[in-house]
Amino acid sequence: MSSRHPPRPRTLPSSSLLLPQNLSIPNPKAVLQIKCRRQVSPTTYSSNLSGFRTILRSEGVRGLFFGWPPTFIGYSFQGAGKYGFYEVFKNLYGDRWFPSANKTLVYLSASASAEFLADIALCPFEAVKVRMQTTLPPFARTMREGFGKVVGKEGVGGLYKGLYPLWGRQIPYTMVKFATFEETVARIYKTLGKPKESYNGLQQTGVSFLGGYIAGIGCAVISHPADVMVSKLNAERQPGESGGKAMSRIYGNIGFKGLWNGLPVRIAM
């Protein structure tokens, strides 16, 4: 794996890395709706196509986009925190504290630290989003109503009951994404047989998007079991139930196979 510094957020390659997770644009938002419901109710939403049909039939087109405000705001905060803190930690770990350290290790450590903090901002919005999208009738009709209900019934802690599995999902995802992106792009150019500089800007952007998507597939596979558990915990964890007990109960119900529900949809995102 390359030991070079990863691309900074202002460059095209880094921007392309945002795409698999920033889910505010319409089409991925609808796909995310299917993914969440398949994870929580796999018998009702047995496939991607049946999921679309069921939601369209019962809720109309608006049902595919229900719950977009917490998705948009939560992942905006998470993306800003991840890439912002990444620059801070990369400077601390690589330039100030361990200047002779392997750059890939600096890269991995900085991305993990940044994601750790970014998920604290994301978690409350993720909790409300999952409840809005996976309960029928809906847990809440608006984001504001959702926050009020969660805090009123469970206190502020209710917004963070999925934080540990969220870390388990997002931190490996981010580390793998950053660690594999540069190597993937380098291999694409090697396969094409020409150096990067011989291609125009549009072609280089295309390679960056392809590299980001390929890296995103690996990230999705690695982090998906935790993604399923986050959805299940936010939808099914009982008041006062410990995280470990809740996860054991949920795993007992869905088994190992259930941890992979919705993976094709997540890869498509």
TIBA-978584 format. One line per 8 residues: for each residue x negated, y negated, z of N, C-alpha, C. Coordinates in steps of 0.001 Angstrom, whole numbers, plus 524288, in hexadecimal, padded with zeros to 5 digits. Each point is the difference from the previous one (the first is absolute). Example, Ala and Ser with C-alpha at 12.3 -4.5 7.8 and 13.67 -1.06 7.14 Angstrom:
TIBA-978584
7CC7A/8163A/81E78/8037A/7FB5A/80000/7FC7C/7FB50/80000 ~ 8015E/7FBE6/7FD30/7FCCC/7FB5A/8003C/80302/7FBBE/802DA
END
This chain:
TIBA-978584
7FCB6/804AA/80000/8034A/7FB56/80000/7FC93/7FB25/80000 ~ 80194/7FC0D/7FD26/7FCC8/7FB4E/7FF85/7FF7D/7FD3E/8052F ~ 7FB67/7FDA5/800DF/7FF15/7FD22/804CE/8007D/7FA2A/7FF2F ~ 801E6/7FE57/7FB7B/8008E/7FA76/7FEF1/80474/7FDB7/80326 ~ 7FFBA/7FAC3/800C9/80454/7FD68/8028D/804DB/80080/7FCA1 ~ 804A9/80087/80253/804D9/80038/7FCFC/8013D/7FAAD/7FDCC ~ 80362/7FFB3/7FBEE/80165/7FAFE/7FDB7/802F7/7FC9C/803D8 ~ 7FF1B/7FAF6/7FFC9/802B9/7FC6D/80377/80593/7FF2E/7FE14
803A0/7FE7A/8038F/80573/7FF8D/7FE88/80119/7FC4F/7FB8E ~ 7FC9A/7FC2C/7FEF0/80134/7FC3B/7FBEF/7FEFC/80223/7FA89 ~ 7FD9C/80496/7FF90/7FECC/80221/7FAE9/8046C/8035D/7FE0E ~ 8000B/800F2/7FADF/8041C/80336/7FDB5/80025/80584/80238 ~ 7FB91/802B4/800B9/80048/80543/80232/802A1/80023/80549 ~ 7FEB4/7FC63/8037D/8026D/80011/80524/805C1/7FEDE/7FFA4 ~ 80184/7FC81/7FC76/8058A/7FED1/7FF6A/802FA/804CE/7FE46 ~ 7FDA1/80318/7FC9B/802BB/804A6/7FE3B/800CA/803D9/8045F
7FCA3/7FFD8/803F7/8009A/80399/8045C/804D1/7FEBE/8033A ~ 80204/7FB48/7FF7C/8049C/7FE8A/802FE/804DE/802BC/7FE02 ~ 8000C/801AA/7FB24/804CF/801B3/7FD8E/8029B/804AB/80287 ~ 7FD47/8041F/80181/802C8/80476/8022A/802E1/7FED1/8050D ~ 7FE6D/7FBE6/802EF/80266/7FF29/80509/8039D/7FB4C/80026 ~ 7FF20/7FC09/7FCF3/8034B/7FB70/80036/804F4/80113/7FCF9 ~ 80433/800FF/802C4/804A5/80254/7FDB6/80476/7FC21/7FF63 ~ 7FEDC/7FB1C/7FF4B/80413/7FC1A/7FFCF/8023B/7FF46/7FA90
7FD4A/801CB/7FBE1/80223/7FF5E/7FADB/8045B/803F6/7FF3D ~ 80404/7FED6/7FCA9/804DA/802F2/80002/7FF86/805D4/7FF30 ~ 7FD4B/801C8/7FBE7/8001D/8058A/7FED8/7FD9D/80353/80441 ~ 7FB38/7FEDE/801F5/7FDEF/8030F/8045B/80362/7FFB5/804D1 ~ 802BA/7FBAC/800D3/80368/7FF8B/8048B/80457/8040F/7FFC1 ~ 80244/800C9/7FB60/80408/803F5/7FF6F/7FDC4/80572/800D9 ~ 7FB42/800E0/7FE02/7FD75/80512/800BE/7FEFB/800F4/805C9 ~ 7FE5D/7FBF0/802CC/7FF04/8008B/80594/804E9/8019B/802EB
80479/7FDEF/7FE60/804F6/80171/80268/800E0/805E4/7FF98 ~ 7FF08/80230/7FB5D/800A6/805A5/7FF39/7FC25/802F9/80366 ~ 7FB1C/7FE31/8001B/7FBF8/802B4/80305/80170/8005F/805C1 ~ 801BE/7FBAE/8024A/80164/7FFFE/8058D/80493/803A7/80114 ~ 803EC/7FFE0/7FCAA/80494/8034B/800F7/7FED4/805C5/7FF40 ~ 7FCA1/80149/7FC51/7FE8D/80575/7FF45/7FCF2/80202/804A9 ~ 7FCDB/7FCA4/8025B/7FCFC/801A4/8048A/80379/80111/804AD ~ 80417/7FCD6/800AE/8035C/80077/80491/80475/803DD/7FF18
8022B/8003F/7FB31/80474/8036C/7FED5/7FEEF/80322/7FB0B ~ 7FC69/803C1/8002C/7FE94/802DE/7FB41/80466/80355/7FDC9 ~ 803C4/80187/8033F/80450/8031E/7FDEA/803CA/7FCA3/7FCE1 ~ 800E3/7FB3C/801BA/80382/7FC7E/7FD32/7FD7B/7FDF0/7FB08 ~ 7FAF7/7FEBE/8005F/7FD25/7FDE2/7FB8C/7FBE3/80408/7FE76 ~ 801C9/80405/7FD2F/7FCBA/8048C/7FEFE/7FBDA/7FF13/7FBD6 ~ 800BC/7FC18/7FCB1/7FC26/7FEBD/7FBFD/80038/7FA28/7FEED ~ 7FC1A/7FE23/7FD16/7FFE2/7FA69/7FECE/804D1/7FE63/7FCE4
8015A/80316/7FC0F/80470/7FEAE/7FCAC/8051B/80032/80304 ~ 800A9/8040A/80336/804CF/80055/8030B/80059/7FB99/803F3 ~ 7FB78/7FE53/801E8/7FFF0/7FB9D/8039D/801F7/7FB08/7FD75 ~ 7FE10/7FEDF/7FB54/801DC/7FB6F/7FD28/805D8/80060/7FEFB ~ 801BF/80487/7FE3B/8058A/800A6/7FEBA/80373/7FF6A/804CF ~ 7FE50/8024F/8045A/80320/7FFBE/804C7/8008D/7FA63/801E4 ~ 7FBBD/7FD22/80006/80031/7FA97/801D6/8032B/7FC9B/7FC48 ~ 7FF35/800AD/7FAED/802F9/7FCE7/7FC34/805D5/8011D/80063
80162/804EF/800C7/8057B/80175/80046/802A1/7FDEE/804EB ~ 7FD43/80046/8045F/80273/7FE88/804F5/7FF4A/7FA44/80174 ~ 7FBB2/7FD93/7FE2A/7FECD/7FAAE/801BD/7FF36/7FC1A/7FB9A ~ 7FFBA/801EE/7FB2E/7FF11/7FC82/7FBA3/7FA4A/7FE86/7FF82 ~ 7FEE5/7FC94/7FC33/7FA9F/7FE65/7FF08/7FDAE/7FD48/804C7 ~ 80337/7FD18/802DA/7FE07/7FD39/80493/7FDBA/803C2/8040B ~ 8020A/804CB/80010/7FE02/803CE/803BE/7FA4D/8015D/7FF1B ~ 7FE33/7FFB9/7FB0D/7FA92/8013E/7FED1/7FC42/7FBDF/80215
80204/7FB53/800F6/7FCAC/7FBB4/801BA/80135/7FE4D/8058E ~ 80343/80314/802A0/80177/7FE9B/80552/7FB43/8004D/80398 ~ 7FF54/7FC26/80348/7FBA1/7FFE7/803A1/7FB0B/7FD9D/7FDD7 ~ 80072/7FCEE/7FBBF/7FB40/7FDCD/7FDB9/7FD74/7FBC6/8035C ~ 802DA/7FCD2/80327/7FD4A/7FBE3/802F4/7FBCA/80208/803C1 ~ 8011F/803EC/80358/7FBC0/801E5/80365/7FB98/80289/7FCF5 ~ 8013A/80255/7FB86/7FBDE/8023B/7FCC0/7FC70/7FBB2/7FDEF ~ 8025F/7FBF7/7FDCF/7FCFF/7FBB4/7FDB9/7FCAE/7FD3D/8041A
8026B/7FE88/8044F/7FD38/7FD0B/80403/7FBE5/80365/802B5 ~ 80184/804C0/80175/7FC67/80373/802C5/7FB27/80144/7FCE5 ~ 800AB/80170/7FB07/7FB77/8016A/7FCE4/7FCEB/7FB3D/7FE36 ~ 80286/7FB74/7FFD8/7FD0D/7FB2F/7FEF9/7FC53/7FED8/80486 ~ 801FD/80061/804CF/7FCAB/7FF40/80496/7FBAD/80417/8002D ~ 8017F/804D2/7FEDF/7FC2A/80435/8003D/7FBBA/7FF4E/7FBE5 ~ 80188/7FE8E/7FB40/7FC23/7FF38/7FBE6/7FC61/7FB73/80123 ~ 80242/7FBA6/801DB/7FCCC/7FB75/8014A/7FC38/8013A/8046E
801EE/802CD/80407/7FCA2/8015C/8045D/7FBC0/803D2/7FE7E ~ 80172/803D2/7FCCA/7FC2F/803FD/7FE80/7FB76/7FDA4/7FCF6 ~ 80134/7FCF9/7FBFB/7FBD3/7FDE5/7FCC6/7FD39/7FB71/8029F ~ 802CF/7FD08/80332/7FD81/7FBC9/802DC/7FC4C/801FB/80428 ~ 801F1/80394/80346/7FCAA/8022D/8041D/7FB94/80350/7FDBF ~ 800EF/80256/7FB82/7FBDD/8031B/7FD96/7FB28/7FCAC/7FEF8 ~ 800D4/7FB44/7FE04/7FB91/7FC88/7FEFE/7FD3D/7FE93/80512 ~ 80314/7FF26/80419/7FDB2/7FEA2/80513/7FCA8/8047E/8020D
80234/804BD/80009/7FD29/8047B/80222/7FB69/80196/7FC8B ~ 80087/7FF56/7FAEA/7FB9E/8014A/7FC92/7FB5D/7FC72/80127 ~ 80122/7FB13/800FF/7FBD2/7FC58/80165/7FD90/80161/8054A ~ 80360/80161/803C9/7FE04/80153/80529/7FCB9/804F3/7FFE8 ~ 8022A/8042D/7FDB4/7FD5A/80506/80019/7FB3B/8001F/7FC60 ~ 8009E/7FDC4/7FB60/7FBE9/80085/7FC12/7FBD8/7FBD5/8001F ~ 80183/7FB21/80117/7FC4A/7FBAF/7FFB0/7FDC5/7FE67/80549 ~ 80326/80083/8041E/7FE4B/7FDF2/80509/7FE40/8043C/803CF
80305/8042A/80097/7FECA/803E0/803FA/7FC7F/80465/7FE00 ~ 8010D/801FA/7FB48/7FD0C/80475/7FDF9/7FE42/7FEE7/7FA64 ~ 7FC94/7FC52/7FF3D/7FE85/7FE71/7FAAD/7FD5C/8044A/7FCD0 ~ 7FDBE/803DA/80291/7FD59/8042F/7FD1A/8036B/804DD/7FF60 ~ 804E8/7FFBC/801A6/8037D/80486/7FFBD/80189/80142/7FA63 ~ 80140/804DF/7FF15/801FE/801A1/7FAEE/804E9/7FCE3/7FEB0 ~ 80035/7FDDE/7FB4E/8044D/7FC8D/7FE92/80537/802D1/7FFCE ~ 7FFF6/80506/7FE99/804EA/802EC/7FFE6/80235/8009F/80581
7FC90/800EA/803D3/801D0/8006E/80565/80224/7FAC8/801F4 ~ 7FD67/7FBBA/7FE7C/801F7/7FAD3/8015D/80565/7FF2D/7FDA7 ~ 80079/8017D/7FB24/804D3/7FF92/7FD11/8046D/80307/802A6 ~ 7FEEE/804DA/8016B/803F4/8033E/8028F/80173/7FDDD/8055E ~ 7FC1F/7FE67/80302/80105/7FDF8/8053B/80313/7FAE8/7FFD1 ~ 7FE97/7FC9A/7FC60/802B8/7FB01/7FF83/805A8/800CB/7FE5A ~ 800ED/80388/7FC4F/8055B/800E2/7FE2F/80354/8027E/80440 ~ 7FDB3/803A1/80307/802ED/80272/80443/80161/7FC07/8043B
7FC47/7FCAA/80164/80103/7FC0B/80404/80426/7FC23/7FE3D ~ 7FFB0/7FE64/7FB18/803CC/7FC48/7FDEE/80574/8025F/7FFD7 ~ 80059/804E8/7FE67/80520/8028F/7FFB6/80255/800C2/80567 ~ 7FCB8/80111/803CA/801C5/800A0/80564/80300/7FB23/801C4 ~ 7FDE6/7FB6F/7FEFB/80295/7FB27/80196/804A4/7FEB7/7FC7D ~ 7FF73/800EF/7FAEF/80436/7FEB5/7FC5D/804F2/8031C/80122 ~ 7FF5C/804D4/801C9/8048F/8034A/80115/80310/7FE22/804BA ~ 7FD77/7FD3A/80385/802CF/7FDCA/80477/803F2/7FBF4/7FE1A
7FE9A/7FD1E/7FBE3/803A2/7FC40/7FDB2/8043F/802B7/7FCD8 ~ 7FEA4/8044F/7FD70/803BF/802C5/7FCB5/80407/8030F/8031E ~ 7FE79/8024D/8045E/80328/803E5/802B1/8058E/7FE46/8014A ~ 800F8/7FB53/80224/80565/7FE76/80135/8037F/7FFE2/7FB2C ~ 7FDF4/7FE1D/7FBB3/8030B/7FFB0/7FB33/800F5/8056F/7FDB4 ~ 7FC23/80369/80077/80099/80564/7FE31/80437/802CC/80323 ~ 80029/7FF07/80516/803ED/8027E/8034F/8057C/7FE67/7FE68 ~ 800CA/7FAFE/7FF04/80523/7FE0E/7FE6D/8015C/801E0/7FA84
7FC30/7FFE0/7FC7D/800EE/801A9/7FA9B/801CD/805A5/7FFBD ~ 7FD3B/8036D/802BF/8014D/80593/7FFCA/80578/800EE/80224 ~ 8016C/7FD6B/8043E/8053D/800C0/80235/80433/7FDF0/7FC5D ~ 7FF03/7FBA2/7FD7F/803D9/7FDD8/7FC60/800CF/80390/7FB4D ~ 7FBCE/8026E/7FE25/8004A/802FD/7FB2A/801A0/805AA/800BF ~ 7FF81/80212/804A8/800BD/805A9/800AB/804AA/80171/80362 ~ 8032C/7FC3F/80190/804A1/8013F/8031A/804E9/7FE7A/7FD0C ~ 803FB/80352/80056/8050F/7FEF6/7FD9A/80441/800DE/80415
80339/7FBFB/80101/7FFA5/7FAB2/7FDDA/7FAF9/7FD62/801BA ~ 7FE55/7FBDD/7FD39/7FAF6/7FD94/80128/7FF7A/7FE4A/805A9 ~ 7FB70/800BC/8022E/7FEDA/7FE50/8054F/800F2/7FA26/80094 ~ 7FEB3/7FD10/7FBF0/800D0/7FA55/80007/80091/7FE35/7FA5E ~ 802CD/7FBB6/7FF3F/800C2/7FDE2/7FABE/7FBD4/7FC07/7FE8D ~ 7FD85/7FDAF/803D1/7FBF5/7FC22/7FF08/7FB49/80124/80374 ~ 7FB8E/7FDDE/7FE88/7FB44/800BE/8031C/800AE/7FDAB/8056E ~ 80260/7FB75/80046/800C3/7FD70/8050C/80363/80353/80392
80423/8022C/7FDE0/80366/80367/80318/7FD06/804D5/801CF ~ 7FCAB/8021E/7FC83/7FCFF/8049F/80160/7FC4D/7FF05/80480 ~ 7FD2B/7FBA9/7FFCA/7FC75/7FEAC/80451/8030A/7FF61/80518 ~ 80474/7FD53/7FFB2/8031F/7FF27/804B3/801E1/8050D/80270 ~ 801A5/803BE/7FCC1/801ED/804FB/80200/7FBA3/8032C/80282 ~ 7FB85/8003D/7FD72/7FBB4/8031B/8021F/7FE30/7FDCA/8053A ~ 7FF16/7FAE8/80026/7FE21/7FD8D/804CA/80421/80046/80445 ~ 804F8/7FF5D/7FE8F/80431/80037/803DD/80092/80552/80285
7FF31/80430/7FD04/800B3/80544/8020B/7FB0D/80251/80260 ~ 7FB82/7FEB7/7FDB7/7FB29/802A8/8018D/7FBBB/7FC47/801CA ~ 800F5/7FAF1/7FFCC/7FBF4/7FC47/8014E/7FC26/7FF58/7FB85 ~ 7FC2F/7FCA3/800BB/7FC22/7FF0C/7FBEB/7FCFA/804FF/7FEAA ~ 7FF57/80361/803D6/7FD34/804E7/7FF08/80283/80356/7FBD3 ~ 80526/7FF61/7FF43/802A2/802FF/7FBFF/7FE21/7FEC5/7FA88 ~ 7FDE0/7FB55/7FF49/7FDF9/7FE76/7FAE8/7FAB5/80280/7FEDA ~ 7FD80/80220/80416/7FABB/80227/7FF61/7FFBA/805D2/80125
80467/80299/80049/7FFC4/8058D/80153/7FDB3/80352/7FB9B ~ 7FFAC/7FDE4/7FB5D/7FD91/802D6/7FBB0/7FA7D/7FE2D/7FED6 ~ 7FD98/7FD0E/803A0/7FAE4/7FDB6/7FEE0/7FBBB/80418/7FF6C ~ 7FFD2/803E7/80376/7FBCF/803E2/7FFB7/80023/80311/7FADA ~ 80484/8021D/7FE78/8000C/802A4/7FAE8/7FF3A/7FC3F/7FB70 ~ 80175/7FAFE/800B4/7FEF6/7FC2E/7FBE8/7FA24/7FF52/7FF4C ~ 7FD24/7FFA6/8045B/7FA4A/7FFEC/7FFA9/7FDF9/804F3/7FD68 ~ 8024E/80473/80172/7FE57/804EC/7FDB1/800FD/80046/7FA30
803E2/7FD1C/7FE36/80125/7FFCE/7FA62/7FCA1/7FC02/7FD32 ~ 7FFCE/7FB4B/80207/7FDC0/7FBA5/7FD20/7FA0A/7FFBE/80045 ~ 7FDB8/80154/8047F/7FA4E/7FF7F/8006D/7FD32/803D1/7FC52 ~ 80158/80510/7FFFA/7FD79/80371/7FC1E/80127/7FE50/7FA6B ~ 804CB/7FE34/7FF15/8017D/7FE31/7FAC3/7FC51/7FBB2/7FE2A ~ 7FF4B/7FC1B/8034D/7FCC9/7FB88/7FE88/7FA46/80187/7FF64 ~ 7FE0E/8033E/80388/7FA88/801A5/7FFA5/7FEFE/80308/7FAF9 ~ 8037F/8039B/7FEBD/7FF4C/8030A/7FB37/8008F/7FC83/7FB37
803B0/7FC5E/80036/800E0/7FC8C/7FB89/7FB23/7FCD4/7FEB7 ~ 7FDCC/7FD7F/803EA/7FB63/7FCDA/7FF08/7FB48/8035B/7FEA5 ~ 7FF96/80481/8028A/7FB64/80349/7FF31/7FFEE/8027D/7FA9A ~ 8048D/8011C/7FDCA/80036/802CA/7FB05/80098/7FC6B/7FB4B ~ 801C4/7FB32/800D9/8012B/7FCA4/7FB87/7FB28/7FEF0/7FCAB ~ 7FBC4/7FE53/8027C/7FB4C/7FEB5/7FD0A/7FDF5/804B9/7FD0C ~ 7FFF0/80480/802A5/7FE0A/804BC/7FD81/80373/8019A/7FB70 ~ 80527/7FF6F/800A1/8039D/8016A/7FBD0/7FF2F/7FC8E/7FB3A
7FF8A/7FAE9/800D3/7FF23/7FC66/7FBA3/7FAD9/80139/7FD43 ~ 7FBF1/8011D/80308/7FAEF/80141/7FDB0/8005C/804E6/7FC96 ~ 802ED/803D9/801CD/800A0/804D3/7FCFC/8032D/7FF1F/7FB08 ~ 803D0/7FC80/80042/80314/7FEC9/7FB51/7FC83/7FDA2/7FBCC ~ 7FCC5/7FC37/80182/7FC7F/7FD9E/7FC2F/7FC0A/803F4/7FDF0 ~ 7FE41/8038C/8035F/7FC58/80407/7FE43/80291/80398/7FC04 ~ 80500/80147/800F0/802E4/8034C/7FC54/800DD/7FD3B/7FAD0 ~ 80107/7FAE7/80047/800D3/7FD03/7FB38/7FB00/7FF7B/7FCD1
7FB89/8005A/8029B/7FB05/8000D/7FD2D/7FD96/7FABC/7FEF5 ~ 80244/7FBD0/8021A/7FDD4/7FAC6/7FF32/7FFC3/7FD27/80532 ~ 7FC5E/7FC64/80098/7FFC4/7FCFC/804E9/804AD/7FC57/8007E ~ 80127/7FE83/804C9/80473/7FC98/80119/7FFC9/7FAEF/7FCE2 ~ 7FB52/7FDD5/7FF6E/7FF65/7FAF2/7FD77/80177/80018/7FA3B ~ 8004C/804A3/7FDAB/80142/8005A/7FA73/805DC/7FFB6/7FEF0 ~ 8032E/7FFDB/8041B/8059F/7FFB7/7FF63/801E3/7FA84/8014F ~ 80456/7FE68/7FD8E/8021A/7FACE/80113/802F6/7FFF4/80530
801BF/7FB55/80185/80288/7FF70/8051C/804D9/80346/80098 ~ 8033F/80051/7FBED/804CA/80311/8004F/7FECC/805C8/800A1 ~ 7FC1E/801E9/7FD28/7FE8C/8057F/8006E/7FDC4/8013B/80562 ~ 7FCCB/7FC76/80221/7FDEA/800CD/8053E/8045E/8000C/8040F ~ 803E9/7FC9F/7FF46/80476/7FFF7/80394/802EA/8052D/7FFBC ~ 80099/80214/7FB4B/8029A/8050B/7FF65/7FD17/80455/802D0 ~ 7FAD1/7FFF8/7FF9D/7FCE0/803E4/802C7/800A4/7FF59/805E5 ~ 8002A/7FB18/801CB/800AB/7FF06/8059B/80541/80208/801EE
80426/7FEFD/7FD04/80522/801F3/80184/80021/805F3/80008 ~ 7FDAA/8026E/7FC12/7FFE4/805B9/7FFD0/7FCE6/8022D/8048C ~ 7FB88/7FDA3/8011E/7FCDA/801C5/8046A/802D9/7FF66/80524 ~ 802B7/7FB97/8009D/80302/7FF28/804C7/80464/803E9/8009C ~ 80288/80158/7FBAF/80453/803C0/80054/7FE07/80579/80139 ~ 7FBB3/80183/7FD89/7FDC9/8052B/80117/7FE5B/80057/805BB ~ 7FD6A/7FBE3/801E9/7FE77/7FFF3/80583/804CA/80027/80380 ~ 80428/7FD53/7FE53/804D1/7FFE9/80317/80282/80555/8008B
7FF72/80351/7FC01/8022A/8054A/80056/7FD5C/80309/80465 ~ 7FADE/7FFAC/80034/7FD34/8029E/80439/8018E/7FDE5/8054F ~ 800AB/7FADF/80052/801A1/7FD99/804EA/80561/801F9/8019D ~ 8038D/80055/7FC3F/80551/801AE/8012C/80014/80591/80223 ~ 7FCF8/80371/7FD98/7FFE6/80574/801B9/7FDEF/80062/80593 ~ 7FBCA/7FD31/8011B/7FD8F/80055/80522/8038B/7FDD9/80447 ~ 802BE/7FBC3/7FED8/802FC/7FD53/80416/805C1/8017A/80029 ~ 801D9/8033E/7FC57/805A1/800F1/7FFA9/80268/802AC/804BF
7FD91/803FA/80247/80270/80250/804AB/80116/7FC00/80445 ~ 7FC5B/7FC6F/800D3/800EA/7FBEC/803EA/80444/7FC42/7FE3E ~ 8006A/7FF10/7FAE5/80423/7FCA5/7FDEC/80559/80251/80131 ~ 80086/8051F/7FF35/804ED/802A6/8013E/8012E/7FF8F/805D3 ~ 7FBFB/800CA/80330/800D9/7FFCA/805A5/80192/7FA89/801CB ~ 7FDDC/7FBE9/7FD92/80191/7FAAB/8014A/805D0/7FF3F/7FEED ~ 801C0/801BE/7FB74/80583/7FF71/7FEA4/80371/80305/803C9 ~ 7FE6C/804B5/80148/80313/8033E/8038B/8002F/7FDB9/80582
7FB91/7FE1A/801DC/7FFDF/7FDC6/80544/80376/7FB2E/80066 ~ 7FFB3/7FC91/7FC1F/8032D/7FB4A/80026/805CF/8012C/7FF90 ~ 80154/8044F/7FD66/8057C/8014E/7FF41/8022D/80380/8044E ~ 7FCAC/80356/80264/80210/80424/8035D/7FDDA/80017/8058D ~ 7FBF6/7FCFB/8011A/7FDCE/80038/80548/803F2/7FDF4/803F4 ~ 800B1/802E3/8042B/803EA/7FEBF/803EA/7FDCF/7FC38/80417 ~ 8034D/7FC8B/8021A/7FE29/7FC4D/80400/7FD71/802D9/80495 ~ 7FB6E/7FE3E/8017E/7FD3B/8025B/8045B/7FCDA/804CD/7FEAC
8006B/801ED/7FB39/7FD21/804AB/7FE62/7FA66/7FE81/7FEA5 ~ 7FC3E/802F6/801F6/7FA88/7FEE3/7FED7/7FED5/80118/7FA49 ~ 7FBE4/7FD6A/7FE00/7FE9B/800C6/7FA92/7FE85/80599/7FEC9 ~ 7FCE8/8025D/80383/7FE5F/80560/7FF18/80488/803CE/7FFF3 ~ 8039D/7FF5C/803B3/8048E/80366/80035/80374/7FF51/7FB3C ~ 800A8/7FB15/7FE52/8033E/7FEF9/7FB6B/7FD9F/80276/7FB22 ~ 7FAD9/7FF7B/7FF5D/7FD82/8023D/7FB65/8003C/805EF/8000D ~ 7FF72/80263/8049A/80074/805B3/8005C/80575/801D0/7FE91
803E8/7FD30/801E5/8056C/80168/7FECA/80115/7FF67/7FA27 ~ 7FE2F/7FBA6/7FDC7/800F2/7FF07/7FA6C/7FD3A/80412/7FCA8 ~ 7FB25/80138/80162/7FD27/803EC/7FCFC/802A3/80557/80063 ~ 80218/8012E/804A1/802C8/804EA/8009C/804C1/80052/7FC79 ~ 8025D/7FB8E/7FEDB/804A8/7FFE7/7FCA5/7FEA6/80041/7FA34 ~ 7FBD4/7FD48/7FE6D/7FEE5/7FF9A/7FA67/7FBAC/803AC/7FE2E ~ 7FC8D/801B5/80389/7FBC2/80378/7FE88/7FBE4/7FD4E/7FCA2 ~ 7FBFC/802FE/7FE90/7FBB9/7FDDB/7FCE9/801E6/7FE1A/7FAAF
8037E/802E5/7FD9D/801FC/7FE80/7FAD7/802CF/7FACA/80032 ~ 802B6/7FF0D/8043A/802E6/7FB1E/80076/7FC8E/7FB32/80047 ~ 7FB12/800B1/8017A/7FC65/7FB91/8003B/7FEAB/7FDE4/7FA9E ~ 80174/802DA/7FBEF/7FEAF/7FE68/7FAAC/804BF/7FE21/7FCF3 ~ 8047B/7FF71/8029E/804A4/7FE09/7FD4C/7FF03/7FA7C/7FDFF ~ 8014E/7FF26/7FB11/7FF83/7FACB/7FDBC/7FAA5/7FEAA/7FDE3 ~ 7FC5B/803BC/7FFFC/7FABE/7FED2/7FE12/7FFEE/7FE59/7FA3E ~ 802D6/802A9/7FC7C/7FFF2/7FE34/7FA8B/801E1/7FA61/7FF5A
803DF/7FE73/8031B/801E9/7FA9A/7FFA3/7FBD0/7FC36/801DB ~ 7FD50/80174/80427/7FBF2/7FC8B/8020E/7FB85/7FF7C/7FC2F ~ 7FEA3/8043C/7FD4B/7FBE9/7FFB1/7FC03/801BD/7FC6A/7FB99 ~ 80509/80061/7FE8F/8020B/7FCA8/7FBD7/7FFC8/7FA46/8016C ~ 80055/7FEC9/8050D/7FFBF/7FA8D/801AC/7FA96/7FDBD/7FF12
END
